[in-house]
Structure formats: C-alpha cells, structure tokens
Amino acid sequence: MSFLNISTQAVLPSKWDGWPFNSGYGGDWQTTLATYAFSALILGAICLFLRALYGPKGIWRDKEMEREAEETKRRDLAKLESSFRSGAISKLEYTMKKRSIEQ
C-alpha cells in the first residue's frame, strides 16, 4: 500500500517563524538580538515622529512656546553682546557662547 506511505520525518518549525513576537522559547542569541534591534527601531521611529509633531517648529507645538524661546534667545544674545563690548569676555568666549545660544 504505497498510497498510505506516511513520511516519518517531522517538519520542525524554524526559529524565525514567530519573529519578532514569538513566545521567546526555542530561540537563540540571534533571534533575541534581532528582537531587541527591532524594538529599538520602533521606539526610535516613535521618538522621531513625536519630535516632528511637538519639537521645535513642530506642527502641533504651542506657538506661545516658540515666542518665549525667541524672546529668551534675544535676551541672552543682548546680554552676551553687552559683556563682550564691555570687555568682560574674550572674542573666543563670545564666539563660542553665541554659537551655543543660536543652536
């Protein structure tokens, strides 16, 4: 009875079958590392998305925050300029502090 011949070889599932949301059993360091990398990519994408929405010049950022930031920047630059003019700081300090304020 050749048509009733049942294969005796069992087909074992691959360790990547349920990746990245498998139960965690039967994997090795490669699947674990790949799962961590995948999770880090997802979290990074979420962070970039939220920064685009609420970060500087963001779509949903409160305009009052932008105005306050500009006022603070102007005030700090004016204070820096006056201390440079009075000779309290050197040209190098002035340049470095101005660069850090403008960023």
C-alpha positions as CSV (number, residue, x, y, z in Angstrom):
1,M,0.0,0.0,0.0
2,S,2.2,2.7,-1.3
3,F,-0.5,5.4,-1.2
4,L,-0.7,5.1,2.6
5,N,3.0,5.6,3.0
6,I,3.3,8.3,5.7
7,S,6.6,10.2,6.0
8,T,8.3,9.6,9.2
9,Q,10.3,12.8,9.1
10,A,8.8,15.5,11.3
11,V,8.9,19.1,10.0
12,L,10.2,21.3,12.7
13,P,9.3,24.9,12.8
14,S,12.0,27.5,12.1
15,K,13.2,29.6,15.0
16,W,12.2,32.7,12.9
17,D,8.5,31.6,12.3
18,G,7.0,33.8,15.0
19,W,9.6,36.5,15.0
20,P,9.6,39.2,16.5
21,F,6.6,38.4,18.6
22,N,7.2,34.8,19.4
23,S,6.9,33.3,22.9
24,G,10.7,33.5,23.5
25,Y,11.2,29.8,23.7
26,G,13.5,27.9,21.3
27,G,15.3,31.0,20.0
28,D,19.0,31.7,20.4
29,W,21.0,34.8,20.7
30,Q,20.4,35.9,17.1
31,T,16.6,36.0,17.5
32,T,17.0,37.8,20.8
33,L,19.3,40.4,19.4
34,A,17.1,40.8,16.3
35,T,14.1,41.4,18.6
36,Y,15.9,44.0,20.6
37,A,17.1,45.8,17.5
38,F,13.5,45.7,16.1
39,S,12.2,47.2,19.3
40,A,14.8,49.9,19.3
41,L,13.9,50.8,15.7
42,I,10.2,51.1,16.6
43,L,11.0,53.3,19.6
44,G,13.3,55.4,17.6
45,A,10.6,55.9,14.9
46,I,8.1,56.9,17.6
47,C,10.6,59.4,19.1
48,L,11.2,61.0,15.6
49,F,7.5,61.2,14.9
50,L,6.8,62.9,18.2
51,R,9.7,65.3,17.7
52,A,8.3,66.2,14.3
53,L,4.9,66.9,15.8
54,Y,5.9,68.7,19.1
55,G,9.6,69.6,18.7
56,P,11.0,73.0,17.6
57,K,9.0,74.2,14.7
58,G,6.7,71.3,15.1
59,I,3.3,71.0,13.6
60,W,1.3,70.8,16.9
61,R,3.8,72.8,19.1
62,D,2.3,75.6,21.1
63,K,3.1,78.9,19.4
64,E,3.5,80.6,22.8
65,M,6.5,78.3,23.4
66,E,8.1,79.4,20.2
67,R,7.6,83.1,21.1
68,E,9.1,82.5,24.6
69,A,12.1,80.7,23.1
70,E,12.7,83.6,20.7
71,E,12.5,86.2,23.5
72,T,14.9,84.2,25.7
73,K,17.3,83.8,22.8
74,R,17.2,87.6,22.0
75,R,17.7,88.5,25.7
76,D,20.7,86.1,26.0
77,L,22.3,87.4,22.9
78,A,21.9,91.0,24.0
79,K,23.4,90.2,27.4
80,L,26.3,88.4,25.7
81,E,26.8,91.3,23.3
82,S,27.0,93.8,26.2
83,S,29.5,91.7,28.1
84,F,31.7,91.5,25.0
85,R,31.5,95.2,24.4
86,S,32.5,95.9,28.0
87,G,35.5,93.6,27.7
88,A,34.3,91.1,30.3
89,I,34.7,88.2,27.9
90,S,37.2,87.5,25.1
91,K,36.4,87.2,21.4
92,L,36.8,83.4,21.6
93,E,34.4,83.1,24.5
94,Y,31.9,85.4,22.8
95,T,32.0,83.3,19.6
96,M,31.6,80.0,21.4
97,K,28.7,81.3,23.6
98,K,27.0,82.9,20.7
99,R,27.2,79.7,18.7
100,S,25.7,77.7,21.6
101,I,22.8,80.2,22.1
102,E,22.0,80.2,18.4
103,Q,21.7,76.5,18.2
